[in-house]
Amino acid sequence: MKKIINPWRNHEGYNCFGCSPDNPIGLHVKFRKAVPTTEPELTIRAKVSKQVRNLAYISAEITNSKGELCNEGEAIYFLMNEEKAKEMGFLHCEVED
C-alpha cells in the first residue's frame, strides 16, 4: 500500500485541526496501549457512525495481533462536493512511488 501525500501540505494558511502536522492545537491522539514497530499485524477499522448534512462522524480503532484494543478515536469530517473541492484547489491525490 502506498502512503497518500497530503494534497494540502503546500497551501498557504493550511492548518487543519485534524491532519496538519504543524497545528499546535490540532488533534492530539492518546493511545491506550503502545504499538511496537515489531508488531506482526495490526487491524485498523473505521466506520461512519452517522452523517448530519455535510458532517460525517467517524469512529476508528486499532487492534494488535492478539486482538487487544490499542487505540480508538472519533473524528468529524467535513464533506464537500467535487465542484467545491476543485474550487479549493483539490484536484487529485498523489501517492509515493
DSSP file (Angstrom, degrees, kcal/mol; ACC not computed):
  #  RESIDUE AA STRUCTURE BP1 BP2  ACC     N-H-->O    O-->H-N    N-H-->O    O-->H-N    TCO  KAPPA ALPHA  PHI   PSI    X-CA   Y-CA   Z-CA
    1    1 A M              0   0    0      0, 0.0     2,-0.3     0, 0.0     0, 0.0   0.000 360.0 360.0 360.0 136.6    0.0    0.0    0.0
    2    2 A K        -     0   0    0      1,-0.0     2,-0.3    95,-0.0    95,-0.0  -0.738 360.0-115.9 -96.0 141.6    1.3    3.5   -0.9
    3    3 A K        -     0   0    0     -2,-0.3    93,-1.6     1,-0.1     2,-0.4  -0.570  29.1-124.0 -73.9 132.1    1.2    6.4    1.5
    4    4 A I  B     -A   95   0A   0     -2,-0.3     2,-0.5    91,-0.2    91,-0.2  -0.632  20.7-130.7 -77.1 131.2   -1.0    9.2    0.3
    5    5 A I        -     0   0    0     89,-2.1    89,-0.5    -2,-0.4    -1,-0.0  -0.720  30.1-107.3 -83.1 127.9    0.8   12.5    0.1
    6    6 A N    >   -     0   0    0     -2,-0.5     3,-1.2     1,-0.2     4,-0.2  -0.376  26.8-155.1 -59.1 115.0   -1.2   15.3    1.8
    7    7 A P  T 3  S+     0   0    0      0, 0.0     3,-0.3     0, 0.0    -1,-0.2   0.648  90.1  52.4 -70.2 -13.7   -2.5   17.4   -1.1
    8    8 A W  T >  S+     0   0    0      1,-0.2     3,-2.2     2,-0.1     6,-0.2   0.497  75.8 104.7 -97.3  -4.9   -2.8   20.5    1.2
    9    9 A R  T <  S+     0   0    0     -3,-1.2    -1,-0.2     1,-0.3     5,-0.1   0.726  86.0  39.1 -54.6 -29.5    0.7   20.4    2.6
   10   10 A N  T 3  S+     0   0    0     -3,-0.3     2,-0.4    -4,-0.2    -1,-0.3   0.329  87.2 115.0-105.1   7.1    2.0   23.4    0.4
   11   11 A H  S X  S-     0   0    0     -3,-2.2     3,-1.9     1,-0.1     2,-0.1  -0.638  73.3-113.5 -80.7 131.1   -1.1   25.6    0.6
   12   12 A E  T 3  S+     0   0    0     -2,-0.4     3,-0.1     1,-0.3    -1,-0.1  -0.394 101.8  18.9 -61.0 134.0   -0.6   28.9    2.3
   13   13 A G  T 3  S+     0   0    0      1,-0.3     2,-0.4    -2,-0.1    -1,-0.3   0.445  82.3 153.7  84.7   0.5   -2.6   29.0    5.5
   14   14 A Y    <   +     0   0    0     -3,-1.9    -1,-0.3    -6,-0.2     8,-0.1  -0.496   5.9 141.7 -66.2 117.7   -3.1   25.2    5.7
   15   15 A N        -     0   0    0     -2,-0.4    -1,-0.1    -3,-0.1    -3,-0.0  -0.189  26.6-176.1-152.9  46.7   -3.5   24.5    9.4
   16   16 A C     >  -     0   0    0      1,-0.1     4,-1.4     2,-0.1     7,-0.2  -0.197  25.8-139.1 -56.0 135.0   -6.1   21.7    9.5
   17   17 A F  T  4 S+     0   0    0      1,-0.2    10,-3.3     2,-0.1    -1,-0.1   0.861  99.6  34.4 -62.0 -36.9   -7.2   20.7   13.0
   18   18 A G  T  4 S+     0   0    0      8,-0.2    -1,-0.2     1,-0.1    -2,-0.1   0.837 131.3  18.9 -91.5 -34.9   -7.2   17.0   12.1
   19   19 A C  T  4 S+     0   0    0      7,-0.0    -2,-0.1     3,-0.0    -1,-0.1   0.510  86.7 104.6-123.7  -3.9   -4.4   16.4    9.6
   20   20 A S    ><  -     0   0    0     -4,-1.4     3,-1.3     1,-0.2     6,-0.1  -0.699  51.5-158.0 -81.4 121.5   -1.9   19.3    9.7
   21   21 A P  T 3  S+     0   0    0      0, 0.0    -1,-0.2     0, 0.0    -6,-0.0   0.666  91.7  57.0 -69.6 -13.3    1.2   18.1   11.5
   22   22 A D  T 3  S+     0   0    0     -8,-0.1     3,-0.1    -6,-0.1    -2,-0.0   0.364  75.0 108.8 -99.4   4.5    2.1   21.7   12.2
   23   23 A N    X   -     0   0    0     -3,-1.3     3,-1.4    -7,-0.2    -8,-0.0  -0.730  52.0-163.6 -85.7 108.6   -1.1   22.6   14.1
   24   24 A P  T 3  S+     0   0    0      0, 0.0    -1,-0.2     0, 0.0    -7,-0.0   0.729  90.4  37.8 -67.4 -20.8   -0.1   23.0   17.7
   25   25 A I  T 3  S+     0   0    0     -3,-0.1     3,-0.1     2,-0.0    -2,-0.1   0.199  97.1 113.7-111.7  16.0   -3.7   22.8   19.0
   26   26 A G  S <  S-     0   0    0     -3,-1.4     2,-0.2     1,-0.2    -8,-0.2   0.148  80.8 -39.8 -74.0-166.7   -4.8   20.2   16.5
   27   27 A L        -     0   0    0    -10,-3.3     2,-0.6    -7,-0.1    -1,-0.2  -0.381  55.5-167.1 -61.9 121.6   -5.9   16.6   17.1
   28   28 A H        -     0   0    0     -2,-0.2     2,-0.2    -3,-0.1    -1,-0.1  -0.941  11.7-147.0-116.1 109.5   -3.7   15.0   19.7
   29   29 A V        -     0   0    0     -2,-0.6     2,-0.5    44,-0.0    44,-0.1  -0.535   5.8-156.4 -80.0 138.2   -4.2   11.2   19.8
   30   30 A K        -     0   0    0     -2,-0.2    42,-0.4    42,-0.2     2,-0.3  -0.969  13.5-143.0-114.0 128.6   -3.9    9.4   23.1
   31   31 A F        -     0   0    0     -2,-0.5    40,-0.2     1,-0.1     3,-0.1  -0.682  12.7-158.1 -95.2 143.3   -3.0    5.8   22.9
   32   32 A R  S    S+     0   0    0     38,-2.1     2,-0.4     1,-0.3    39,-0.2   0.842  85.0  10.6 -79.8 -38.3   -4.4    3.1   25.2
   33   33 A K  S    S-     0   0    0     37,-2.1    -1,-0.3    35,-0.1     2,-0.0  -0.999  85.1-107.4-145.8 136.3   -1.6    0.7   24.5
   34   34 A A        -     0   0    0     -2,-0.4    37,-0.0    -3,-0.1    -2,-0.0  -0.355  25.0-148.2 -63.6 143.4    1.8    1.2   22.8
   35   35 A V        -     0   0    0     35,-0.0    -1,-0.1    29,-0.0     7,-0.0  -0.910  15.7-145.5-115.4 101.9    2.0   -0.5   19.4
   36   36 A P    >   -     0   0    0      0, 0.0     3,-1.8     0, 0.0     0, 0.0  -0.283  18.9-122.4 -67.3 152.2    5.7   -1.6   18.8
   37   37 A T  T 3  S+     0   0    0      1,-0.3    -2,-0.0     3,-0.0     0, 0.0   0.635 111.6  64.1 -68.9 -11.6    7.0   -1.4   15.3
   38   38 A T  T 3  S+     0   0    0      3,-0.0    -1,-0.3     2,-0.0    -3,-0.0   0.438  70.0 127.8 -89.2   0.1    7.8   -5.2   15.6
   39   39 A E    <   -     0   0    0     -3,-1.8     3,-0.1     1,-0.2    -4,-0.0  -0.387  56.1-145.6 -58.5 125.2    4.1   -6.0   15.9
   40   40 A P  S    S+     0   0    0      0, 0.0     2,-0.3     0, 0.0    -1,-0.2   0.783  75.3  10.0 -69.5 -26.3    3.4   -8.7   13.2
   41   41 A E        -     0   0    0      2,-0.0     2,-0.4     0, 0.0    24,-0.3  -0.968  58.5-170.8-156.5 136.0   -0.1   -7.5   12.4
   42   42 A L        -     0   0    0     -2,-0.3     2,-0.5    22,-0.2    22,-0.2  -0.961  12.0-151.2-122.7 145.2   -2.4   -4.5   13.1
   43   43 A T  E     -B   63   0B   0     20,-2.6    20,-2.5    -2,-0.4     2,-0.5  -0.977  10.9-170.4-116.9 125.4   -6.0   -4.2   12.3
   44   44 A I  E     +B   62   0B   0     -2,-0.5     2,-0.4    18,-0.2    18,-0.2  -0.965   7.9 179.0-117.7 121.2   -7.4   -0.7   11.7
   45   45 A R  E     +B   61   0B   0     16,-2.5    16,-2.5    -2,-0.5     2,-0.3  -0.962   4.6 170.7-124.1 139.7  -11.1   -0.3   11.4
   46   46 A A  E     +B   60   0B   0     -2,-0.4     2,-0.3    14,-0.2    14,-0.2  -0.994   3.4 177.4-143.5 148.5  -13.1    2.8   10.8
   47   47 A K  E     -B   59   0B   0     12,-2.4    12,-2.5    -2,-0.3     2,-0.8  -0.997  37.3-109.9-149.5 151.3  -16.8    3.4   10.1
   48   48 A V  E     -B   58   0B   0     -2,-0.3    10,-0.3    10,-0.2     3,-0.1  -0.738  30.4-173.6 -78.9 114.6  -19.1    6.3    9.6
   49   49 A S  E     -     0   0B   0      8,-2.8     2,-0.3    -2,-0.8    -1,-0.2   0.794  65.9 -15.3 -84.1 -28.8  -21.3    6.2   12.7
   50   50 A K  E     -B   57   0B   0      7,-1.2     7,-3.0    -3,-0.1     2,-0.4  -0.969  55.3-144.7-164.6 160.7  -23.6    8.9   11.5
   51   51 A Q  E     -B   56   0B   0     -2,-0.3     2,-0.5     5,-0.2     5,-0.2  -0.993  10.7-175.8-134.3 128.0  -23.9   11.7    8.9
   52   52 A V  E >   -B   55   0B   0      3,-2.4     3,-2.3    -2,-0.4     2,-0.2  -0.958  63.9 -59.7-124.3 110.4  -25.6   15.0    9.6
   53   53 A R  T 3  S-     0   0    0     -2,-0.5     0, 0.0     1,-0.3     0, 0.0  -0.359 124.4  -9.1  51.8-115.9  -25.7   17.2    6.5
   54   54 A N  T 3  S+     0   0    0     -2,-0.2    25,-3.6    -3,-0.1     2,-0.5   0.209 117.9  94.2 -95.9  15.4  -22.1   17.8    5.5
   55   55 A L  E <   -BC  52  78B   0     -3,-2.3    -3,-2.4    23,-0.2     2,-0.5  -0.933  53.9-165.4-113.4 126.7  -20.6   16.2    8.6
   56   56 A A  E     -BC  51  77B   0     21,-2.9    21,-2.9    -2,-0.5     2,-0.6  -0.945  11.2-149.9-107.6 124.3  -19.5   12.6    8.8
   57   57 A Y  E     -BC  50  76B   0     -7,-3.0    -8,-2.8    -2,-0.5    -7,-1.2  -0.848  20.3-169.9 -94.8 120.0  -18.9   11.2   12.3
   58   58 A I  E     -BC  48  75B   0     17,-3.2    17,-2.7    -2,-0.6     2,-0.4  -0.932  12.3-164.3-119.5 130.6  -16.2    8.5   12.1
   59   59 A S  E     -BC  47  74B   0    -12,-2.5   -12,-2.4    -2,-0.4     2,-0.3  -0.911  15.7-179.7-111.1 143.7  -15.2    6.1   14.8
   60   60 A A  E     -BC  46  73B   0     13,-2.7    13,-2.3    -2,-0.4     2,-0.3  -0.960  10.1-174.0-141.5 155.8  -11.9    4.2   14.4
   61   61 A E  E     -BC  45  72B   0    -16,-2.5   -16,-2.5    -2,-0.3     2,-0.4  -0.994  13.2-150.6-149.5 152.0   -9.9    1.6   16.3
   62   62 A I  E     -BC  44  71B   0      9,-2.8     8,-3.0    -2,-0.3     9,-1.5  -0.993  17.0-175.4-122.8 127.1   -6.5   -0.1   16.1
   63   63 A T  E     -BC  43  69B   0    -20,-2.5   -20,-2.6    -2,-0.4     6,-0.2  -0.913  18.0-130.0-119.5 150.7   -6.0   -3.6   17.5
   64   64 A N    >   -     0   0    0      4,-2.0     3,-2.0    -2,-0.3   -22,-0.2  -0.190  42.0 -83.3 -88.2-174.7   -2.8   -5.6   17.7
   65   65 A S  T 3  S+     0   0    0    -24,-0.3   -23,-0.1     1,-0.3    -1,-0.1   0.679 129.6  56.2 -67.0 -17.2   -2.2   -9.2   16.5
   66   66 A K  T 3  S-     0   0    0    -25,-0.1    -1,-0.3     2,-0.1     3,-0.1   0.436 119.1-110.2 -90.6  -0.8   -3.6  -10.5   19.8
   67   67 A G    <   +     0   0    0     -3,-2.0     2,-0.3     1,-0.3    -2,-0.1   0.579  68.7 148.5  83.0   9.6   -6.8   -8.7   19.2
   68   68 A E        -     0   0    0      1,-0.1    -4,-2.0     2,-0.0     2,-0.5  -0.608  53.9-115.8 -79.8 135.1   -6.1   -6.2   22.0
   69   69 A L  E     +C   63   0B   0     -2,-0.3    -6,-0.2    -6,-0.2     3,-0.1  -0.585  39.2 170.3 -71.0 120.6   -7.5   -2.7   21.6
   70   70 A C  E     -     0   0B   0     -8,-3.0   -37,-2.1    -2,-0.5   -38,-2.1   0.750  62.0  -0.1-102.0 -33.0   -4.6   -0.3   21.3
   71   71 A N  E     -C   62   0B   0     -9,-1.5    -9,-2.8   -40,-0.2    -1,-0.4  -0.992  55.7-179.2-157.7 147.6   -6.2    2.9   20.3
   72   72 A E  E     +C   61   0B   0    -42,-0.4     2,-0.3    -2,-0.3   -11,-0.2  -0.988  12.4 162.2-146.8 154.2   -9.6    4.3   19.4
   73   73 A G  E     -C   60   0B   0    -13,-2.3   -13,-2.7    -2,-0.3     2,-0.4  -0.981  26.3-132.8-162.0 170.3  -10.8    7.6   18.3
   74   74 A E  E     -C   59   0B   0     -2,-0.3     2,-0.3   -15,-0.2   -15,-0.2  -0.975  19.6-174.5-132.3 147.6  -13.5    9.6   16.8
   75   75 A A  E     -C   58   0B   0    -17,-2.7   -17,-3.2    -2,-0.4     2,-0.5  -0.978  19.6-143.4-139.5 152.0  -13.3   12.3   14.1
   76   76 A I  E     -C   57   0B   0     -2,-0.3     2,-0.5   -19,-0.2   -19,-0.2  -0.984  23.0-164.7-115.9 121.7  -15.8   14.7   12.5
   77   77 A Y  E     -C   56   0B   0    -21,-2.9   -21,-2.9    -2,-0.5     2,-0.5  -0.914  14.9-135.3-114.0 129.3  -15.1   15.1    8.8
   78   78 A F  E     -C   55   0B   0     -2,-0.5     2,-0.3   -23,-0.2   -23,-0.2  -0.721  22.0-151.2 -84.4 124.7  -16.5   17.9    6.7
   79   79 A L        +     0   0    0    -25,-3.6     2,-0.3    -2,-0.5    -1,-0.0  -0.752  16.8 178.0 -96.9 140.9  -17.8   16.6    3.3
   80   80 A M        -     0   0    0     -2,-0.3     2,-0.0     3,-0.0    -2,-0.0  -0.972  30.1-106.0-138.3 156.1  -17.9   18.8    0.2
   81   81 A N     >  -     0   0    0     -2,-0.3     4,-2.2     1,-0.1     5,-0.2  -0.292  37.7-103.4 -76.9 167.8  -19.0   18.1   -3.3
   82   82 A E  H  > S+     0   0    0      1,-0.2     4,-2.5     2,-0.2     5,-0.2   0.870 119.7  54.9 -59.8 -40.2  -16.4   17.7   -6.2
   83   83 A E  H  > S+     0   0    0      1,-0.2     4,-2.1     2,-0.2    -1,-0.2   0.927 110.3  45.1 -61.0 -45.8  -17.1   21.2   -7.5
   84   84 A K  H  > S+     0   0    0      2,-0.2     4,-1.6     1,-0.2    -1,-0.2   0.885 111.4  53.5 -66.2 -39.1  -16.3   22.9   -4.1
   85   85 A A  H  <>S+     0   0    0     -4,-2.2     5,-2.6     1,-0.2    -2,-0.2   0.919 110.6  46.5 -61.9 -43.9  -13.2   20.7   -3.7
   86   86 A K  H ><5S+     0   0    0     -4,-2.5     3,-1.6     1,-0.2    -1,-0.2   0.894 108.3  56.1 -64.7 -39.5  -11.9   21.8   -7.1
   87   87 A E  H 3<5S+     0   0    0     -4,-2.1    -1,-0.2     1,-0.3    -2,-0.2   0.835 106.8  50.8 -60.1 -32.6  -12.6   25.4   -6.2
   88   88 A M  T 3<5S-     0   0    0     -4,-1.6    -1,-0.3    -3,-0.2    -2,-0.2   0.405 127.7-100.0 -87.3   2.1  -10.5   25.0   -3.1
   89   89 A G  T < 5S+     0   0    0     -3,-1.6     2,-0.8     1,-0.2    -3,-0.2   0.493  78.5 135.4  97.1   3.4   -7.6   23.6   -5.2
   90   90 A F      < +     0   0    0     -5,-2.6    -1,-0.2    -6,-0.2    -2,-0.1  -0.773  11.7 151.0 -88.8 111.0   -8.1   19.8   -4.6
   91   91 A L        -     0   0    0     -2,-0.8     2,-0.3     1,-0.4    -1,-0.2   0.750  63.3 -31.4-109.2 -34.9   -7.7   18.1   -7.9
   92   92 A H        -     0   0    0    -85,-0.0     2,-0.5    -6,-0.0    -1,-0.4  -0.971  59.6 -97.5-171.6 171.8   -6.4   14.7   -7.0
   93   93 A C        -     0   0    0     -2,-0.3     2,-0.3    -3,-0.1   -87,-0.1  -0.915  29.2-149.3-106.6 130.0   -4.2   12.8   -4.5
   94   94 A E        -     0   0    0     -2,-0.5   -89,-2.1   -89,-0.5     2,-0.3  -0.656  13.8-153.9 -88.8 154.5   -0.6   12.0   -5.4
   95   95 A V  B     -A    4   0A   0     -2,-0.3   -91,-0.2   -91,-0.2   -92,-0.0  -0.912  21.2 -99.7-127.1 157.1    1.0    8.8   -4.0
   96   96 A E              0   0    0    -93,-1.6    -1,-0.0    -2,-0.3   -94,-0.0  -0.291 360.0 360.0 -67.2 157.8    4.6    7.8   -3.2
   97   97 A D              0   0    0    -95,-0.0    -1,-0.1    -2,-0.0   -95,-0.0   0.461 360.0 360.0 -74.5 360.0    6.5    5.7   -5.7
